[in-house]
Amino acid sequence: MANRTDTEGLPPIKVVGVGGAGCNAINRMIETGVKGVQFVGINT
């Protein structure tokens, strides 16, 4: 049986957080265990 991920076959999702609030939002998503997402933080 092939190993599959929960996100296999789905389009890639990227979350971009800009500034302090955006980076805090990204940190919160990571802490809560959001999976299948690529995070990008841009601090100003």
PyMOL Python script that loads the backbone (N, CA, C, O; Angstrom):
from pymol import cmd

cmd.read_pdbstr("""\
ATOM      1  N   MET A   1       0.851  -1.180   0.000  1.00  0.00           N
ATOM      2  CA  MET A   1       0.000   0.000   0.000  1.00  0.00           C
ATOM      3  C   MET A   1       0.892   1.237   0.000  1.00  0.00           C
ATOM      4  O   MET A   1       1.860   1.300   0.758  1.00  0.00           O
ATOM      5  N   ALA A   2       0.585   2.198  -0.823  1.00  0.00           N
ATOM      6  CA  ALA A   2       1.373   3.426  -0.921  1.00  0.00           C
ATOM      7  C   ALA A   2       1.052   4.355   0.244  1.00  0.00           C
ATOM      8  O   ALA A   2      -0.085   4.435   0.708  1.00  0.00           O
ATOM      9  N   ASN A   3       2.077   5.045   0.696  1.00  0.00           N
ATOM     10  CA  ASN A   3       1.864   6.052   1.738  1.00  0.00           C
ATOM     11  C   ASN A   3       1.303   7.311   1.098  1.00  0.00           C
ATOM     12  O   ASN A   3       1.808   7.781   0.078  1.00  0.00           O
ATOM     13  N   ARG A   4       0.256   7.849   1.703  1.00  0.00           N
ATOM     14  CA  ARG A   4      -0.361   9.076   1.197  1.00  0.00           C
ATOM     15  C   ARG A   4      -0.458  10.070   2.339  1.00  0.00           C
ATOM     16  O   ARG A   4      -0.586   9.695   3.504  1.00  0.00           O
ATOM     17  N   THR A   5      -0.395  11.329   1.985  1.00  0.00           N
ATOM     18  CA  THR A   5      -0.595  12.373   2.982  1.00  0.00           C
ATOM     19  C   THR A   5      -2.011  12.908   2.866  1.00  0.00           C
ATOM     20  O   THR A   5      -2.691  12.677   1.866  1.00  0.00           O
ATOM     21  N   ASP A   6      -2.450  13.618   3.884  1.00  0.00           N
ATOM     22  CA  ASP A   6      -3.798  14.196   3.863  1.00  0.00           C
ATOM     23  C   ASP A   6      -3.943  15.269   2.794  1.00  0.00           C
ATOM     24  O   ASP A   6      -5.053  15.564   2.351  1.00  0.00           O
ATOM     25  N   THR A   7      -2.815  15.856   2.375  1.00  0.00           N
ATOM     26  CA  THR A   7      -2.870  16.959   1.417  1.00  0.00           C
ATOM     27  C   THR A   7      -2.484  16.540   0.009  1.00  0.00           C
ATOM     28  O   THR A   7      -2.414  17.384  -0.884  1.00  0.00           O
ATOM     29  N   GLU A   8      -2.236  15.270  -0.205  1.00  0.00           N
ATOM     30  CA  GLU A   8      -1.829  14.805  -1.533  1.00  0.00           C
ATOM     31  C   GLU A   8      -2.949  15.046  -2.537  1.00  0.00           C
ATOM     32  O   GLU A   8      -4.106  14.704  -2.291  1.00  0.00           O
ATOM     33  N   GLY A   9      -2.593  15.633  -3.660  1.00  0.00           N
ATOM     34  CA  GLY A   9      -3.565  15.905  -4.705  1.00  0.00           C
ATOM     35  C   GLY A   9      -4.296  17.232  -4.545  1.00  0.00           C
ATOM     36  O   GLY A   9      -5.086  17.612  -5.409  1.00  0.00           O
ATOM     37  N   LEU A  10      -4.040  17.934  -3.454  1.00  0.00           N
ATOM     38  CA  LEU A  10      -4.669  19.233  -3.243  1.00  0.00           C
ATOM     39  C   LEU A  10      -3.723  20.339  -3.688  1.00  0.00           C
ATOM     40  O   LEU A  10      -2.508  20.143  -3.694  1.00  0.00           O
ATOM     41  N   PRO A  11      -4.256  21.495  -4.060  1.00  0.00           N
ATOM     42  CA  PRO A  11      -3.377  22.604  -4.459  1.00  0.00           C
ATOM     43  C   PRO A  11      -2.579  23.096  -3.253  1.00  0.00           C
ATOM     44  O   PRO A  11      -3.054  23.025  -2.120  1.00  0.00           O
ATOM     45  N   PRO A  12      -1.366  23.595  -3.497  1.00  0.00           N
ATOM     46  CA  PRO A  12      -0.553  24.097  -2.381  1.00  0.00           C
ATOM     47  C   PRO A  12      -1.163  25.374  -1.797  1.00  0.00           C
ATOM     48  O   PRO A  12      -1.693  26.215  -2.523  1.00  0.00           O
ATOM     49  N   ILE A  13      -1.078  25.496  -0.488  1.00  0.00           N
ATOM     50  CA  ILE A  13      -1.582  26.681   0.202  1.00  0.00           C
ATOM     51  C   ILE A  13      -0.409  27.369   0.871  1.00  0.00           C
ATOM     52  O   ILE A  13       0.364  26.739   1.592  1.00  0.00           O
ATOM     53  N   LYS A  14      -0.278  28.663   0.630  1.00  0.00           N
ATOM     54  CA  LYS A  14       0.764  29.461   1.267  1.00  0.00           C
ATOM     55  C   LYS A  14       0.095  30.580   2.044  1.00  0.00           C
ATOM     56  O   LYS A  14      -0.770  31.283   1.522  1.00  0.00           O
ATOM     57  N   VAL A  15       0.503  30.738   3.294  1.00  0.00           N
ATOM     58  CA  VAL A  15      -0.004  31.813   4.134  1.00  0.00           C
ATOM     59  C   VAL A  15       1.124  32.809   4.314  1.00  0.00           C
ATOM     60  O   VAL A  15       2.214  32.449   4.759  1.00  0.00           O
ATOM     61  N   VAL A  16       0.865  34.068   3.968  1.00  0.00           N
ATOM     62  CA  VAL A  16       1.868  35.119   4.091  1.00  0.00           C
ATOM     63  C   VAL A  16       1.417  36.082   5.182  1.00  0.00           C
ATOM     64  O   VAL A  16       0.337  36.667   5.106  1.00  0.00           O
ATOM     65  N   GLY A  17       2.267  36.236   6.201  1.00  0.00           N
ATOM     66  CA  GLY A  17       1.993  37.189   7.267  1.00  0.00           C
ATOM     67  C   GLY A  17       2.934  38.370   7.138  1.00  0.00           C
ATOM     68  O   GLY A  17       4.148  38.192   7.033  1.00  0.00           O
ATOM     69  N   VAL A  18       2.380  39.583   7.144  1.00  0.00           N
ATOM     70  CA  VAL A  18       3.191  40.791   6.977  1.00  0.00           C
ATOM     71  C   VAL A  18       3.104  41.625   8.248  1.00  0.00           C
ATOM     72  O   VAL A  18       2.016  41.887   8.761  1.00  0.00           O
ATOM     73  N   GLY A  19       4.271  42.040   8.752  1.00  0.00           N
ATOM     74  CA  GLY A  19       4.326  42.870   9.950  1.00  0.00           C
ATOM     75  C   GLY A  19       4.195  42.045  11.215  1.00  0.00           C
ATOM     76  O   GLY A  19       4.124  40.817  11.175  1.00  0.00           O
ATOM     77  N   GLY A  20       4.164  42.736  12.323  1.00  0.00           N
ATOM     78  CA  GLY A  20       4.085  42.063  13.619  1.00  0.00           C
ATOM     79  C   GLY A  20       2.835  41.227  13.775  1.00  0.00           C
ATOM     80  O   GLY A  20       2.909  40.083  14.225  1.00  0.00           O
ATOM     81  N   ALA A  21       1.687  41.776  13.410  1.00  0.00           N
ATOM     82  CA  ALA A  21       0.429  41.039  13.552  1.00  0.00           C
ATOM     83  C   ALA A  21       0.389  39.827  12.629  1.00  0.00           C
ATOM     84  O   ALA A  21      -0.094  38.764  13.019  1.00  0.00           O
ATOM     85  N   GLY A  22       0.894  39.984  11.406  1.00  0.00           N
ATOM     86  CA  GLY A  22       0.916  38.861  10.472  1.00  0.00           C
ATOM     87  C   GLY A  22       1.810  37.733  10.954  1.00  0.00           C
ATOM     88  O   GLY A  22       1.457  36.559  10.842  1.00  0.00           O
ATOM     89  N   CYS A  23       2.975  38.094  11.494  1.00  0.00           N
ATOM     90  CA  CYS A  23       3.891  37.080  12.023  1.00  0.00           C
ATOM     91  C   CYS A  23       3.303  36.417  13.266  1.00  0.00           C
ATOM     92  O   CYS A  23       3.481  35.216  13.469  1.00  0.00           O
ATOM     93  N   ASN A  24       2.603  37.190  14.102  1.00  0.00           N
ATOM     94  CA  ASN A  24       1.934  36.607  15.266  1.00  0.00           C
ATOM     95  C   ASN A  24       0.847  35.628  14.833  1.00  0.00           C
ATOM     96  O   ASN A  24       0.672  34.579  15.453  1.00  0.00           O
ATOM     97  N   ALA A  25       0.121  35.965  13.780  1.00  0.00           N
ATOM     98  CA  ALA A  25      -0.920  35.067  13.274  1.00  0.00           C
ATOM     99  C   ALA A  25      -0.313  33.762  12.772  1.00  0.00           C
ATOM    100  O   ALA A  25      -0.861  32.685  13.009  1.00  0.00           O
ATOM    101  N   ILE A  26       0.814  33.860  12.081  1.00  0.00           N
ATOM    102  CA  ILE A  26       1.500  32.657  11.605  1.00  0.00           C
ATOM    103  C   ILE A  26       1.957  31.806  12.784  1.00  0.00           C
ATOM    104  O   ILE A  26       1.762  30.591  12.787  1.00  0.00           O
ATOM    105  N   ASN A  27       2.562  32.440  13.784  1.00  0.00           N
ATOM    106  CA  ASN A  27       2.998  31.695  14.969  1.00  0.00           C
ATOM    107  C   ASN A  27       1.831  30.974  15.619  1.00  0.00           C
ATOM    108  O   ASN A  27       1.966  29.826  16.042  1.00  0.00           O
ATOM    109  N   ARG A  28       0.703  31.630  15.700  1.00  0.00           N
ATOM    110  CA  ARG A  28      -0.487  31.024  16.305  1.00  0.00           C
ATOM    111  C   ARG A  28      -0.952  29.806  15.497  1.00  0.00           C
ATOM    112  O   ARG A  28      -1.313  28.780  16.073  1.00  0.00           O
ATOM    113  N   MET A  29      -0.944  29.920  14.173  1.00  0.00           N
ATOM    114  CA  MET A  29      -1.336  28.791  13.319  1.00  0.00           C
ATOM    115  C   MET A  29      -0.385  27.616  13.498  1.00  0.00           C
ATOM    116  O   MET A  29      -0.819  26.464  13.535  1.00  0.00           O
ATOM    117  N   ILE A  30       0.905  27.898  13.609  1.00  0.00           N
ATOM    118  CA  ILE A  30       1.890  26.834  13.809  1.00  0.00           C
ATOM    119  C   ILE A  30       1.675  26.170  15.164  1.00  0.00           C
ATOM    120  O   ILE A  30       1.709  24.944  15.268  1.00  0.00           O
ATOM    121  N   GLU A  31       1.452  26.979  16.209  1.00  0.00           N
ATOM    122  CA  GLU A  31       1.232  26.441  17.555  1.00  0.00           C
ATOM    123  C   GLU A  31      -0.014  25.572  17.631  1.00  0.00           C
ATOM    124  O   GLU A  31      -0.042  24.596  18.380  1.00  0.00           O
ATOM    125  N   THR A  32      -1.045  25.916  16.863  1.00  0.00           N
ATOM    126  CA  THR A  32      -2.284  25.132  16.908  1.00  0.00           C
ATOM    127  C   THR A  32      -2.239  23.909  15.996  1.00  0.00           C
ATOM    128  O   THR A  32      -3.164  23.096  15.996  1.00  0.00           O
ATOM    129  N   GLY A  33      -1.161  23.780  15.218  1.00  0.00           N
ATOM    130  CA  GLY A  33      -0.971  22.567  14.438  1.00  0.00           C
ATOM    131  C   GLY A  33      -1.584  22.573  13.053  1.00  0.00           C
ATOM    132  O   GLY A  33      -1.949  21.515  12.542  1.00  0.00           O
ATOM    133  N   VAL A  34      -1.707  23.731  12.435  1.00  0.00           N
ATOM    134  CA  VAL A  34      -2.220  23.788  11.064  1.00  0.00           C
ATOM    135  C   VAL A  34      -1.264  23.009  10.158  1.00  0.00           C
ATOM    136  O   VAL A  34      -0.060  23.266  10.161  1.00  0.00           O
ATOM    137  N   LYS A  35      -1.791  22.071   9.393  1.00  0.00           N
ATOM    138  CA  LYS A  35      -0.975  21.209   8.530  1.00  0.00           C
ATOM    139  C   LYS A  35      -1.271  21.477   7.060  1.00  0.00           C
ATOM    140  O   LYS A  35      -2.334  21.989   6.710  1.00  0.00           O
ATOM    141  N   GLY A  36      -0.321  21.125   6.211  1.00  0.00           N
ATOM    142  CA  GLY A  36      -0.520  21.233   4.776  1.00  0.00           C
ATOM    143  C   GLY A  36      -0.409  22.646   4.249  1.00  0.00           C
ATOM    144  O   GLY A  36      -0.921  22.956   3.174  1.00  0.00           O
ATOM    145  N   VAL A  37       0.268  23.515   5.011  1.00  0.00           N
ATOM    146  CA  VAL A  37       0.382  24.921   4.637  1.00  0.00           C
ATOM    147  C   VAL A  37       1.845  25.321   4.698  1.00  0.00           C
ATOM    148  O   VAL A  37       2.572  24.905   5.600  1.00  0.00           O
ATOM    149  N   GLN A  38       2.275  26.123   3.742  1.00  0.00           N
ATOM    150  CA  GLN A  38       3.614  26.705   3.796  1.00  0.00           C
ATOM    151  C   GLN A  38       3.462  28.123   4.325  1.00  0.00           C
ATOM    152  O   GLN A  38       2.670  28.906   3.799  1.00  0.00           O
ATOM    153  N   PHE A  39       4.225  28.455   5.368  1.00  0.00           N
ATOM    154  CA  PHE A  39       4.134  29.767   6.000  1.00  0.00           C
ATOM    155  C   PHE A  39       5.286  30.649   5.547  1.00  0.00           C
ATOM    156  O   PHE A  39       6.425  30.200   5.422  1.00  0.00           O
ATOM    157  N   VAL A  40       4.963  31.924   5.302  1.00  0.00           N
ATOM    158  CA  VAL A  40       5.970  32.925   4.954  1.00  0.00           C
ATOM    159  C   VAL A  40       5.715  34.135   5.840  1.00  0.00           C
ATOM    160  O   VAL A  40       4.617  34.693   5.835  1.00  0.00           O
ATOM    161  N   GLY A  41       6.735  34.546   6.608  1.00  0.00           N
ATOM    162  CA  GLY A  41       6.607  35.717   7.464  1.00  0.00           C
ATOM    163  C   GLY A  41       7.490  36.840   6.958  1.00  0.00           C
ATOM    164  O   GLY A  41       8.674  36.635   6.688  1.00  0.00           O
ATOM    165  N   ILE A  42       6.912  38.033   6.829  1.00  0.00           N
ATOM    166  CA  ILE A  42       7.660  39.206   6.385  1.00  0.00           C
ATOM    167  C   ILE A  42       7.523  40.258   7.478  1.00  0.00           C
ATOM    168  O   ILE A  42       6.455  40.841   7.665  1.00  0.00           O
ATOM    169  N   ASN A  43       8.617  40.493   8.197  1.00  0.00           N
ATOM    170  CA  ASN A  43       8.574  41.488   9.255  1.00  0.00           C
ATOM    171  C   ASN A  43       8.925  42.851   8.689  1.00  0.00           C
ATOM    172  O   ASN A  43       9.767  42.964   7.798  1.00  0.00           O
ATOM    173  N   THR A  44       8.280  43.885   9.207  1.00  0.00           N
ATOM    174  CA  THR A  44       8.527  45.239   8.701  1.00  0.00           C
ATOM    175  C   THR A  44       9.235  46.077   9.732  1.00  0.00           C
ATOM    176  O   THR A  44       9.526  47.247   9.483  1.00  0.00           O
TER     177      THR A  44
END
""", "prot")
cmd.dss("prot")
cmd.show_as("cartoon", "prot")
cmd.util.cbc("prot")
cmd.orient("prot")
